[in-house]
């Protein structure tokens, strides 16, 4: 295994995936007994879950993808963990593109660094692929007031009295 050099302010190194480095050296994915291929969807799911683990990531995907995802959730469909994730997977390497929505107040450069580190670590550890790049696009900033204004708070389905009587309208100005 080789390690990537660290930049200033970074602690530790990210271990490299076990890839074929020499002509006679076998990797975990390409051996003399066979080849293991990993589908793009598998890498996308791993990258999506790893990105969502980072504090400050509110949602993933562009506006249209998030709207379709919320509609899927309303009708009881399964959440798409690879929403907002695009990957290119080769025999030994992978590149990842992510679309994120951050929470207001989160330092975006710090968030991007943390997401990159988590995604690289997860994909390299679980897939044995070298991650050549993780490109991050921040599409939006989530404001805490947005949930209350749209009725997406904890009391949305129960009503404000918690007795299941249906939601009541709160005055916008008090």
C-alpha positions as CSV (number, residue, x, y, z in Angstrom):
1,X,0.0,0.0,0.0
2,X,1.2,3.5,-0.7
3,X,0.0,6.6,1.1
4,X,-1.0,9.9,-0.4
5,X,1.0,12.9,0.9
6,X,-0.8,15.1,3.3
7,X,-1.3,18.8,2.8
8,X,-0.8,21.4,5.5
9,X,-3.4,21.1,8.3
10,X,-4.3,17.6,7.4
11,X,-3.8,14.8,9.9
12,X,-2.8,11.3,8.8
13,X,-2.9,9.8,5.4
14,X,-5.5,8.0,3.4
15,X,-4.4,4.4,2.6
16,X,-4.4,3.5,-1.1
17,X,-6.4,0.7,-2.4
18,X,-4.7,-2.5,-3.3
19,X,-4.1,-2.0,-7.0
20,X,-1.8,-3.5,-9.5
21,X,1.4,-1.5,-9.3
22,X,3.9,-3.8,-11.0
23,X,3.6,-6.2,-13.9
24,X,4.0,-9.3,-11.7
25,X,2.0,-8.0,-8.7
26,X,-1.7,-9.0,-8.4
27,X,-4.3,-6.8,-6.9
28,X,-7.4,-7.7,-4.9
29,X,-9.6,-7.2,-8.0
30,X,-7.3,-8.7,-10.7
31,X,-5.7,-12.0,-9.8
32,X,-4.3,-14.9,-11.7
33,X,-7.4,-16.9,-10.5
34,X,-10.0,-14.4,-11.9
35,X,-11.2,-10.8,-12.0
36,X,-13.6,-9.1,-9.7
37,X,-15.7,-6.3,-11.3
38,X,-17.7,-3.8,-9.2
39,X,-20.8,-2.2,-10.8
40,X,-21.1,1.6,-10.9
41,X,-24.2,1.4,-8.8
42,X,-22.4,-0.3,-6.0
43,X,-19.8,2.4,-5.8
44,X,-22.4,5.1,-6.1
45,X,-24.3,3.7,-3.1
46,X,-21.2,3.5,-1.0
47,X,-20.2,7.0,-2.0
48,X,-23.7,8.3,-1.3
49,X,-23.9,6.7,2.1
50,X,-20.4,7.9,3.1
51,X,-21.3,11.5,2.0
52,X,-24.5,11.5,4.0
53,X,-22.6,10.4,7.2
54,X,-20.8,13.8,7.3
55,X,-22.4,16.4,9.6
56,X,-23.5,19.4,7.6
57,X,-24.8,17.5,4.6
58,X,-28.6,18.2,4.5
59,X,-29.5,16.4,1.3
60,X,-28.0,15.2,-2.0
61,X,-29.0,15.8,-5.6
62,X,-30.1,18.7,-7.7
63,X,-33.5,20.4,-7.3
64,X,-35.4,18.0,-9.7
65,X,-33.8,14.9,-8.2
66,X,-34.6,16.0,-4.6
67,X,-38.2,16.7,-5.7
68,X,-38.6,13.3,-7.2
69,X,-37.0,11.7,-4.1
70,X,-39.4,13.5,-1.8
71,X,-42.4,12.3,-4.0
72,X,-41.0,8.8,-3.8
73,X,-40.9,9.1,0.0
74,X,-44.5,10.4,0.2
75,X,-45.9,7.4,-1.7
76,X,-43.9,5.0,0.5
77,X,-41.1,4.3,-1.9
78,X,-37.6,3.4,-0.9
79,X,-35.0,6.2,-0.5
80,X,-32.4,6.3,-3.3
81,X,-29.1,6.5,-1.5
82,X,-27.2,7.1,-4.8
83,X,-29.2,10.3,-5.5
84,X,-26.8,13.1,-6.3
85,X,-24.0,10.7,-7.0
86,X,-22.3,10.0,-10.3
87,X,-19.4,7.6,-10.7
88,X,-17.0,6.3,-13.3
89,X,-15.5,3.0,-12.4
90,X,-12.6,1.4,-14.2
91,X,-10.7,-1.8,-13.5
92,X,-8.7,-0.3,-10.7
93,X,-9.9,3.3,-10.2
94,X,-13.0,5.3,-9.6
95,X,-14.0,8.9,-9.9
96,X,-16.9,10.3,-8.0
97,X,-19.1,13.4,-8.6
98,X,-21.5,14.6,-5.8
99,X,-24.3,17.2,-5.7
100,X,-24.9,18.4,-2.1
101,X,-27.2,20.7,-0.1
102,X,-25.5,22.0,3.0
103,X,-27.0,23.2,6.2
104,X,-26.8,26.9,6.8
105,X,-23.8,27.8,9.0
106,X,-21.6,25.0,7.7
107,X,-18.2,26.0,6.4
108,X,-18.4,24.7,2.8
109,X,-14.6,24.2,2.3
110,X,-14.4,22.2,5.6
111,X,-17.5,20.2,4.6
112,X,-16.1,19.4,1.2
113,X,-12.8,18.2,2.7
114,X,-14.7,16.0,5.2
115,X,-17.0,14.5,2.6
116,X,-14.0,13.8,0.3
117,X,-12.1,12.1,3.0
118,X,-15.1,10.0,4.0
119,X,-16.0,9.0,0.5
120,X,-12.4,8.1,-0.5
121,X,-12.0,6.1,2.7
122,X,-15.2,4.1,2.2
123,X,-14.8,3.4,-1.5
124,X,-11.2,2.4,-1.2
125,X,-11.7,0.2,1.9
126,X,-14.9,-1.5,0.6
127,X,-14.1,-1.8,-3.1
128,X,-10.3,-1.9,-3.3
129,X,-10.5,0.8,-6.0
130,X,-8.2,3.8,-6.0
131,X,-10.4,7.0,-6.0
132,X,-8.7,9.4,-8.3
133,X,-11.0,12.3,-7.6
134,X,-14.2,13.4,-5.7
135,X,-15.8,16.5,-7.3
136,X,-18.3,18.2,-5.1
137,X,-21.0,20.7,-6.3
138,X,-23.0,22.5,-3.7
139,X,-26.4,23.1,-5.1
140,X,-28.2,24.8,-2.2
141,X,-28.1,25.9,1.4
142,X,-30.8,24.6,3.7
143,X,-32.2,27.2,6.1
144,X,-33.8,25.9,9.3
145,X,-36.9,28.1,8.7
146,X,-37.7,26.2,5.5
147,X,-38.9,23.2,7.4
148,X,-41.3,25.2,9.5
149,X,-42.6,27.3,6.6
150,X,-43.4,24.2,4.6
151,X,-44.9,22.2,7.5
152,X,-42.1,19.7,7.5
153,X,-41.4,19.8,11.2
154,X,-42.0,17.0,13.6
155,X,-45.7,17.8,14.0
156,X,-46.6,17.8,10.3
157,X,-48.5,14.5,10.3
158,X,-49.9,14.5,13.9
159,X,-51.2,18.0,14.0
160,X,-49.9,20.6,16.4
161,X,-51.7,19.1,19.4
162,X,-50.1,15.7,18.9
163,X,-53.5,14.0,18.9
164,X,-53.7,13.3,15.2
165,X,-56.5,15.9,14.6
166,X,-54.8,17.2,11.5
167,X,-52.4,20.1,11.1
168,X,-53.6,23.5,12.0
169,X,-52.4,26.7,10.4
170,X,-50.1,28.8,12.5
171,X,-50.2,32.5,12.0
172,X,-47.2,33.7,10.0
173,X,-47.1,36.9,12.1
174,X,-47.6,37.0,15.8
